[in-house]
Structures are given as structure tokens and as C-alpha cells.
Amino acid sequence: MTAQGLPMVVPSEDLPPRVRIHEVGARDGLQNEQRTVPTEVKAEFIRRLADAGLSTIEATSFVHPKWVPQLADAEQLFPLVSDLPVALPVLVPNERGLDRALALGARRIAVFASATESFAKANLNRTVDEALAMFEPVVRRAKDRKVHVRGYLSMCFGDPWEGPVPIHQVVRVSKALMDMGCDELSLGDTIGVATPGHVLNLLCALNEEGVPTSAIGVHFHDTYGQALANTLAALQHGVTTVDASAGGLGGCPYAKSATGNLATEDLVWMLHGLGIETGVDLGRLTATSVWMAAHLDRPSPSRTVRALSHKE
């Protein structure tokens, strides 16, 4: 699928040599789909993503089916993919979700916090501090079992109800997640309003408060076409973990202004052009997104998927 010799590789000395892509298509990408995706299709999607070289694939979420009906099959799905030689993080909202995940042998979990009160109320029906209190025993118990814990933080750059989010507010909740024992932190631009300068200022502020760049991942949405620019700014700061969704799938069920995640193919095209290793086979990844788009009965929003599949 990839044009011969393209993208042309032109490395930059100020960028990391390798980036780990945290693939969220199977969870964050599919969770907002109205039409139920069969469990077997989800499992095949994850297997194809692994075959394309993605080493971290977020598999599902152990939330109550009432809140995210699309992921009600977590117990059925996880055993179908747990034999894969890749990391398979799962989202857990509370101790009950943790129990369900641990019972199936999950070794990587994620909790999902908010930097703003409005989104915490909409997403978790709690204040920011109440949500943190709910996560504390989840993280503690997971770490006692030597399970890797990721802390997602949404609304880091803007909120649809509150507008601009002060950097110190984001730093406070970030520190709380790291202090309770999270191994890594994913900074979410949930409605896609971040710009590169804002990204750099937040990363610097986190470093000043003792959060190392090595523990930070970035999660950008492309609402205003800024996701790749923001990613590049984060890479220049030293970030080496980037969240992305195959085919650009996903949004946020609790933030209607949020459009799709950064497409993994668009990210890989840029990274490979910069000479940054990802371990991903772009042709296989594109074919996987074309396959999933057929199941969803609509074209992929990823520009790279469209360009490469059009050449086929």
C-alpha cells in the first residue's frame, strides 16, 4: 500500500529515536459506536493490530454495561486476545472493575480522571477529589498485585463547559495520580483545542513539580487539526509515548464536541518520515483500518488510510 520510498526519511536530532504507540482504537475508538460491534470482530481487530506491530493495545473497559453498552462484552472479549504477545491494558473505573479485570488475568489497567469539575461530574458523577478518592484503593490494590497502572487525565487543555483549563489545575490532579502510585500519566486533549505552545508549557510545569517526562504520554484529538503539531511539540520535549487510534476512530460520549482521536496511521507516517522507530508495519495497519471501516460501514477519517488505500 505504501508508495515506493515514501515517506522520505529525514531525521531530526532533537527527537527521540523510538516512540511507543499506545493504541486505543479497540477501546476508546469503538466505545462510542452506536451499532454493536460483535465480540469476534473486536477480537480480530486487536489481533490484526498486533500483527501490524503495535505492542500496546488497549483492549476494553470494565465499566458497568449501562454506561458504555459497546464494551459490555469485556469478560467475553479479553480471554479471546489474552494470549497475544503484546501489552493489553484495560480501563477500570472502580474496585469492582478492578476485580473483574484481575479475575481474567489483566496485568495492565488504567483509571480515568478529569482535570475539571464539570467533566468529572458528567463522566463519573463525582467531584475531581471524590473521583481521586475512588481511584486510590484501585491503584493501591493493583500495585500490590504488581499490575501496571496508567492514569488518564482528561480535559487537560480545554473543557466544553468551563473553557480554558488553568495549567496549575492540571498539574494538581496529575501529581495526585502519580503520588497515589500510577506508573504513567496520559494527558488528554479531550476536545482537541490544544496548540503546541500550550502543550510545551504544561509539560514544563509538570517537570517543575517532579513529574518526569519519561512517565508522560500524550493523547490528542484532531478537532481543530492540531493533533500532529501537538504531538511533534511533545516529542521535541522528550515524550516517547503517544496515544492514537487506528483509522482515527473515536470521540468521547460525554463531550459532544470531541471528534476522533489522532489516527495511528497519520502518526506513523509522520514518525517514519522523521526516522523514528515504531515497530509498526504501515501497510498492515492501513489494511486493518480499511477492514474495520467496512465493518462499521463508513470510510476511515484518517487521511493516511484514505491516501494509501486509494493507491491500492
C-alpha positions in Angstrom: 0.0 0.0 0.0 2.8 2.4 0.8 4.3 4.3 -2.2 7.8 3.2 -3.0 10.4 5.1 -0.9 7.8 7.3 0.8 7.7 8.9 3.2 11.2 10.1 2.6 13.1 9.7 5.8 14.6 13.0 7.1 15.7 12.6 10.8 15.8 15.4 13.3 18.5 15.3 16.0 16.1 16.8 18.7 13.7 13.9 18.6 13.6 10.5 20.4 14.8 7.6 18.3 11.8 5.4 19.1 8.2 6.1 20.1 5.8 3.6 21.8 2.3 4.0 20.3 -0.4 3.3 22.9 -3.2 2.0 20.5 -6.7 2.9 21.8 -8.8 2.0 18.8 -10.3 -1.1 20.2 -11.5 0.6 23.4 -11.6 4.4 23.0 -12.2 4.1 19.3 -15.2 1.7 19.4 -16.8 2.7 22.7 -18.9 5.5 21.1 -20.2 3.4 18.2 -24.0 3.2 18.2 -24.1 -0.1 16.3 -22.9 -3.0 18.4 -19.7 -4.4 17.1 -19.6 -8.3 17.6 -17.1 -9.6 20.1 -15.5 -11.7 17.5 -14.9 -8.7 15.3 -13.3 -6.8 18.2 -11.0 -9.7 18.9 -10.0 -9.9 15.2 -9.4 -6.2 15.2 -7.0 -6.5 18.2 -5.2 -9.5 16.6 -4.7 -7.6 13.4 -3.4 -4.6 15.2 -0.9 -6.8 17.0 0.1 -8.4 13.7 0.7 -4.9 12.4 3.4 -4.4 15.1 1.6 -2.5 17.7 3.0 -3.5 21.1 0.4 -1.8 23.4 -3.2 -2.3 22.5 -5.9 -1.1 24.9 -8.4 -3.9 24.8 -11.6 -3.0 26.6 -13.1 -1.3 29.6 -14.6 -3.0 32.7 -17.3 -0.4 33.3 -20.9 -1.1 34.0 -22.6 -2.0 30.7 -25.3 0.7 31.4 -22.7 3.4 30.9 -20.8 2.0 27.9 -23.0 -0.6 26.2 -20.5 -1.2 23.4 -18.0 -2.6 25.9 -20.4 -4.8 27.8 -18.6 -7.9 26.4 -15.3 -7.3 28.3 -15.5 -10.7 30.0 -16.0 -12.4 26.7 -13.5 -10.4 24.7 -10.4 -10.4 27.0 -9.9 -14.2 27.0 -10.0 -14.2 23.2 -6.9 -12.0 23.0 -5.1 -12.6 26.2 -2.7 -15.0 24.5 -1.2 -12.2 22.3 2.4 -11.3 23.0 1.6 -7.6 23.5 0.5 -5.4 26.4 -3.3 -5.3 26.7 -4.3 -2.5 29.1 -7.9 -2.3 30.2 -9.8 0.6 31.7 -11.2 0.1 35.2 -13.5 2.8 36.9 -13.6 1.4 40.4 -12.7 -1.6 42.6 -15.5 -3.7 41.1 -14.0 -3.1 37.7 -10.5 -4.0 39.0 -11.9 -7.3 40.5 -13.4 -8.2 37.1 -10.1 -7.4 35.3 -7.9 -9.2 37.7 -10.1 -12.3 37.6 -9.3 -12.6 33.9 -5.6 -12.1 34.4 -5.2 -8.5 33.3 -1.7 -7.2 34.0 -2.1 -3.5 33.0 -5.0 -1.3 34.0 -5.9 2.3 33.6 -8.0 4.8 35.7 -9.7 7.8 34.1 -9.7 11.1 36.0 -10.6 14.6 35.0 -8.8 17.9 35.4 -12.2 19.8 35.6 -15.2 19.6 37.9 -17.7 19.7 35.0 -16.3 16.7 33.2 -15.8 14.8 36.4 -19.5 15.3 37.1 -20.5 14.3 33.6 -18.2 11.3 33.3 -18.0 10.0 36.8 -20.9 11.7 38.7 -18.3 12.9 41.3 -16.1 15.9 42.0 -12.5 15.7 41.0 -11.4 14.9 44.5 -14.2 12.3 45.0 -13.0 10.6 41.9 -9.4 10.6 43.1 -10.5 9.1 46.4 -12.3 6.4 44.4 -9.2 5.6 42.4 -6.8 5.4 45.4 -7.7 1.9 46.6 -7.9 0.7 42.9 -4.3 1.9 42.3 -3.1 0.6 45.7 -4.5 -2.9 45.2 -3.3 -3.1 41.6 0.3 -2.1 42.6 0.1 -4.7 45.4 -0.5 -7.3 42.7 2.4 -5.8 40.6 -0.1 -4.6 37.9 1.0 -1.7 35.8 -1.3 1.4 36.3 -1.9 4.2 33.8 -3.6 7.3 34.9 -5.7 9.0 32.2 -6.3 12.7 32.7 -9.0 14.3 30.5 -9.7 17.9 29.7 -6.1 19.0 30.2 -6.3 21.8 27.7 -9.9 22.9 27.5 -13.3 22.0 28.7 -16.6 22.4 26.8 -18.4 23.8 29.9 -15.5 25.7 31.6 -13.4 26.8 28.7 -9.6 27.2 29.2 -8.2 25.0 31.9 -5.5 26.6 34.1 -2.2 24.7 33.9 -1.9 24.6 37.7 -5.2 22.8 37.9 -4.0 20.1 35.5 -0.7 19.8 37.4 -2.5 19.3 40.7 -4.5 16.4 39.5 -1.6 14.9 37.6 0.5 15.0 40.8 -2.3 13.3 42.7 -2.4 10.5 40.2 1.3 10.0 40.3 1.6 10.3 44.0 -1.0 7.5 44.5 1.2 5.2 42.5 0.4 5.4 38.8 3.3 4.3 36.6 2.4 6.6 33.8 0.2 9.6 33.0 -1.7 10.2 29.8 -2.5 13.9 29.2 -5.8 14.1 27.3 -6.8 16.9 24.9 -10.4 15.6 25.1 -12.0 18.2 22.8 -8.9 18.9 20.6 -8.3 22.5 21.5 -4.6 22.3 22.4 -1.9 24.1 20.5 1.9 23.4 20.6 2.9 26.2 22.9 0.2 25.1 25.4 1.5 21.6 25.2 5.1 22.6 26.0 4.0 24.9 28.9 2.1 22.1 30.5 4.9 19.6 30.1 7.4 22.1 31.6 5.1 22.8 34.5 4.7 19.1 35.2 8.5 18.6 35.1 8.9 21.5 37.6 6.6 19.7 40.0 8.6 16.5 39.8 6.6 14.6 37.1 9.3 13.2 34.8 8.8 13.3 31.0 9.5 9.6 30.9 6.3 8.9 32.8 4.1 11.1 30.5 2.1 10.1 27.4 0.0 12.4 25.3 -3.5 11.8 23.9 -4.6 14.3 21.3 -7.9 14.7 19.4 -7.9 16.3 16.0 -11.0 18.5 16.3 -9.1 21.6 15.0 -6.4 19.8 13.0 -3.7 20.3 15.7 -3.1 16.7 16.8 0.1 16.1 14.8 1.5 19.5 15.6 0.9 19.0 19.3 2.5 15.5 19.1 5.6 16.9 17.5 5.9 19.6 20.2 5.6 16.8 22.8 8.3 14.7 21.0 10.6 17.7 21.0 10.2 17.9 24.7 11.2 14.3 25.0 7.9 12.5 25.3 8.1 8.9 23.9 4.6 7.6 24.4 1.8 8.7 22.1 -1.8 7.5 22.2 -3.5 7.0 18.8 -6.5 5.2 17.4 -6.3 3.0 14.2 -8.2 4.7 11.4 -8.9 7.8 13.6 -11.8 6.0 15.3 -13.3 7.5 18.5 -14.6 10.5 20.3 -16.0 10.9 23.8 -19.6 10.0 24.7 -19.6 12.7 27.4 -18.0 15.5 25.4 -20.1 16.0 22.2 -17.6 18.5 20.7 -14.9 15.8 20.7 -14.1 14.4 17.3 -11.9 11.5 16.5 -8.6 10.6 18.1 -5.3 11.1 16.3 -5.2 8.4 13.7 -2.5 5.9 14.2 -1.7 5.8 10.5 -1.2 9.6 10.3 1.1 9.4 13.4 3.1 6.5 11.9 3.5 8.3 8.6 5.0 11.4 10.4 7.2 9.3 12.7 8.6 7.2 10.0 9.3 10.3 7.9 11.3 11.6 10.9 13.3 8.4 11.1 11.6 7.5 14.5 11.2 3.7 15.0 7.7 2.5 16.0 7.8 -1.3 15.1 4.6 -0.7 13.1 4.0 -2.0 9.5 2.1 0.8 8.0 0.7 -1.3 5.2 -0.7 -3.9 7.5 -2.1 -1.2 9.8 -3.8 0.6 7.0 -5.3 -2.7 5.7 -6.7 -3.3 9.3 -8.4 0.1 9.4 -9.9 -0.4 5.9 -11.2 -3.8 7.2 -12.7 -2.2 10.3 -14.2 0.6 8.3 -16.0 -1.9 6.2 -17.5 -3.5 9.4 -18.6 0.0 10.6 -20.0 0.7 7.1 -18.2 4.1 6.7 -14.8 5.3 5.4 -11.9 5.9 7.8 -11.4 9.5 8.7 -7.6 9.0 8.6 -6.0 11.0 5.7 -3.2 8.4 5.5 -5.6 5.5 5.3 -7.6 7.2 2.6 -4.4 8.1 0.6 -2.8 4.7 0.8 -6.0 2.7 0.3 -6.8 4.9 -2.7 -3.5 3.9 -4.3 -4.2 0.3 -3.9 
